[in-house]
């Protein structure tokens, strides 16, 4: 019985909007410049929105702190407002930035690769957003209360919290959770491209637990509660990733051909 041989499909080249012919190097540069400008416009628009809703946002942050926040420099209030505005703009414009990236690289991909790219970028955004929401709703309030407890401050020691330092702590905490929730994406990519076989993640489960706790300790503020709160969801995502990889057949038998 003869085997049918698949003929590889040629990758389509991008078509220039102006000339209708295949895009040159400088056409790609122009396309990239245009998409960067569009992304920057949306970041700017989101930052303007963040600047005007700053009073409402800062009320929420102050309520999380539980006490008054203090500014120790005359320009601290302005810098904090600009920092929150820019962060808000970046977060609100993430879908647009991801879309612009996808459209820019789409012509260079095969049909199956386009589907993978869409799933990858969508999953990255959803997992990051889920990590931020989980941190804000379920972990951050308890971490703040734990850090402010009497176990760390004697009776005659007062606590003055800087506005700027609290905002930095808040952002680091949320971004840390968002990055941690990217773990399934990284793991599935390793399996997809056969960088690491499926058996490695199963056999070294105990070492992966230690690795997850080390990563959680690095990217979170220096308190045990935050580290555990990051590590536990990562362990859950680790198990879900193993299940998804098994269902998709990623890296299950590296001895077989494609």
C-alpha positions in Angstrom: 0.0 0.0 0.0 1.6 3.3 -1.1 1.8 6.1 1.3 0.6 9.5 0.2 3.2 12.2 0.5 2.0 15.6 1.7 3.2 18.5 -0.4 4.1 21.4 1.9 2.0 24.5 1.3 3.9 27.6 0.4 3.6 30.5 2.8 1.8 33.5 1.4 3.6 36.7 1.2 2.1 39.9 2.4 0.6 42.1 -0.2 1.3 45.8 -0.3 -1.8 48.0 0.1 -0.4 50.7 -2.2 1.0 48.7 -5.1 -0.9 45.3 -4.8 2.5 43.5 -5.2 4.4 41.4 -2.6 5.6 43.5 0.3 9.2 44.5 0.4 11.3 44.9 3.5 10.5 48.6 3.8 6.8 47.9 3.2 7.0 45.7 6.3 8.7 48.4 8.2 6.0 50.9 7.2 3.3 48.4 8.2 5.0 47.9 11.6 5.3 51.6 12.1 1.6 52.1 11.4 0.5 49.4 13.8 2.8 50.8 16.5 1.2 54.2 16.0 -2.3 52.7 16.4 -1.3 50.9 19.6 0.3 54.1 21.0 -2.9 56.1 20.2 -5.0 53.6 22.2 -2.5 53.6 25.1 -2.7 57.4 25.1 -6.5 57.3 25.0 -6.6 54.8 27.9 -4.1 56.8 29.9 -6.2 59.9 29.5 -9.2 57.9 30.8 -7.1 56.6 33.7 -6.0 60.2 34.5 -9.6 61.4 34.8 -10.9 58.4 36.8 -7.8 58.6 39.1 -9.9 60.0 42.1 -12.2 56.9 42.0 -9.2 54.5 41.6 -7.3 56.0 44.4 -10.3 55.7 46.8 -10.3 52.0 46.1 -6.6 51.7 46.8 -6.7 53.8 50.0 -9.6 51.6 51.2 -7.3 48.5 50.6 -4.6 50.1 52.6 -6.9 50.5 55.6 -5.1 53.6 56.9 -4.1 57.0 55.6 -1.4 57.1 53.0 1.3 59.8 53.2 3.2 61.6 50.5 6.8 62.4 51.5 7.7 64.5 48.4 5.9 67.4 46.9 5.7 65.8 43.4 4.7 62.4 44.7 0.9 62.9 44.2 1.5 64.0 40.5 3.9 61.1 39.8 1.5 58.6 41.3 -1.4 59.9 39.2 0.7 59.7 36.0 1.8 56.2 37.0 -1.7 54.9 37.5 -2.9 56.7 34.3 -0.2 55.0 32.2 -0.8 51.6 33.8 -4.5 51.9 33.2 -3.9 52.9 29.5 -1.6 49.9 29.0 -4.1 47.5 30.5 -7.1 48.9 28.6 -5.2 48.8 25.3 -3.9 45.3 25.7 -6.6 43.8 23.4 -5.7 46.3 20.7 -2.0 45.7 21.0 -2.5 41.9 20.8 -4.8 42.4 17.8 -2.2 44.6 16.0 0.6 42.0 16.7 -1.6 39.2 15.4 -2.5 41.1 12.2 1.1 42.0 11.6 2.5 38.5 11.7 -0.6 36.8 10.2 0.6 36.9 6.6 3.7 34.9 7.4 1.9 32.0 9.0 0.3 28.9 7.6 -3.4 28.3 8.2 -2.8 25.9 11.2 -0.2 28.3 12.6 -2.7 31.1 12.5 -5.2 29.1 14.6 -2.4 28.4 17.1 -1.4 32.1 17.2 -5.0 33.2 17.9 -5.4 30.6 20.7 -2.0 31.6 22.2 -2.6 35.3 22.2 -6.2 34.9 23.5 -5.1 32.5 26.2 -2.2 34.8 27.2 -4.6 37.8 27.7 -7.3 35.8 29.5 -4.8 34.2 31.9 -3.1 37.5 32.6 -6.4 39.2 33.3 -7.5 36.2 35.4 -4.4 36.4 37.5 -4.8 40.1 38.1 -8.5 39.7 39.1 -7.7 36.8 41.4 -4.9 38.7 43.1 -7.1 41.8 43.5 -10.2 40.0 44.8 -8.9 37.0 46.7 -5.3 37.6 47.8 -4.2 41.2 48.1 -6.6 42.3 51.0 -5.5 39.4 53.2 -1.8 40.0 52.3 -2.0 43.6 53.3 -3.7 42.8 56.6 -1.1 40.1 57.3 1.8 42.5 56.7 0.2 45.2 58.9 -0.4 42.7 61.8 1.0 43.2 65.3 3.4 40.2 64.7 5.7 42.5 62.7 5.2 45.8 64.6 5.7 46.2 68.4 3.2 48.2 70.4 5.1 51.5 70.3 6.0 51.3 66.6 3.8 53.2 64.3 3.3 52.6 60.5 3.5 55.4 58.0 2.8 54.1 54.5 4.1 56.1 51.6 1.6 56.6 48.8 4.2 55.9 46.1 5.5 52.8 47.8 2.0 51.4 48.3 1.2 51.9 44.6 4.4 50.2 43.6 3.6 47.3 46.0 0.0 47.1 44.5 1.2 47.0 40.9 4.0 44.6 41.5 1.6 42.3 43.3 -1.0 42.3 40.5 1.6 42.0 37.6 3.3 39.2 39.5 0.1 37.2 39.6 -0.6 38.0 35.9 2.8 36.7 34.9 2.5 33.6 37.1 -0.7 32.7 35.3 1.2 32.5 32.0 2.7 29.2 33.3 0.3 27.0 31.2 1.2 28.9 28.0 4.9 28.4 28.5 4.5 24.8 29.5 2.3 23.9 26.5 4.8 25.7 24.2 7.6 23.6 25.6 5.6 20.4 24.9 4.4 21.6 21.5 7.9 22.3 20.2 9.3 19.2 21.9 11.7 21.2 24.0 10.7 19.1 27.0 8.8 15.8 26.8 5.5 15.2 28.7 7.2 12.5 30.8 9.6 15.1 32.2 6.8 17.1 33.8 5.2 13.9 35.3 8.4 12.3 36.6 9.8 15.6 38.1 6.5 16.7 39.7 8.2 17.2 43.1 10.9 19.3 41.7 8.4 21.4 39.8 6.6 22.1 43.1 9.9 23.5 44.5 10.5 25.4 41.3 7.0 27.0 41.4 7.5 28.1 45.0 10.9 29.6 44.1 9.4 31.5 41.2 6.6 32.7 43.5 9.1 33.9 46.0 11.0 35.9 43.4 8.1 37.7 41.7 6.0 38.6 44.7 6.5 40.9 47.6 8.6 39.4 50.4 5.9 37.8 52.6 5.0 34.1 53.0 1.3 34.7 52.4 1.8 36.2 49.0 4.2 33.5 48.0 1.8 30.7 49.0 -1.1 32.5 47.3 0.9 32.7 44.1 2.2 29.1 44.3 -1.1 27.3 44.9 -2.9 28.6 41.8 0.3 27.8 39.8 0.2 24.3 41.0 -3.5 24.0 40.0 -2.6 25.4 36.6 0.3 23.0 36.4 -2.1 20.1 36.9 -4.6 21.5 34.4 -1.8 22.0 31.8 -0.8 18.3 32.2 -4.4 17.3 31.6 -4.7 19.6 28.6 -1.4 18.3 27.1 -2.5 14.7 27.5 -5.9 15.4 25.8 -4.1 17.2 23.0 -1.4 14.6 22.7 1.5 17.1 23.2 4.8 15.4 23.8 3.3 12.1 24.9 5.6 9.9 22.8 8.7 11.7 21.5 9.9 8.5 19.8 7.1 8.6 17.2 7.2 10.8 14.1 5.0 13.7 13.6 
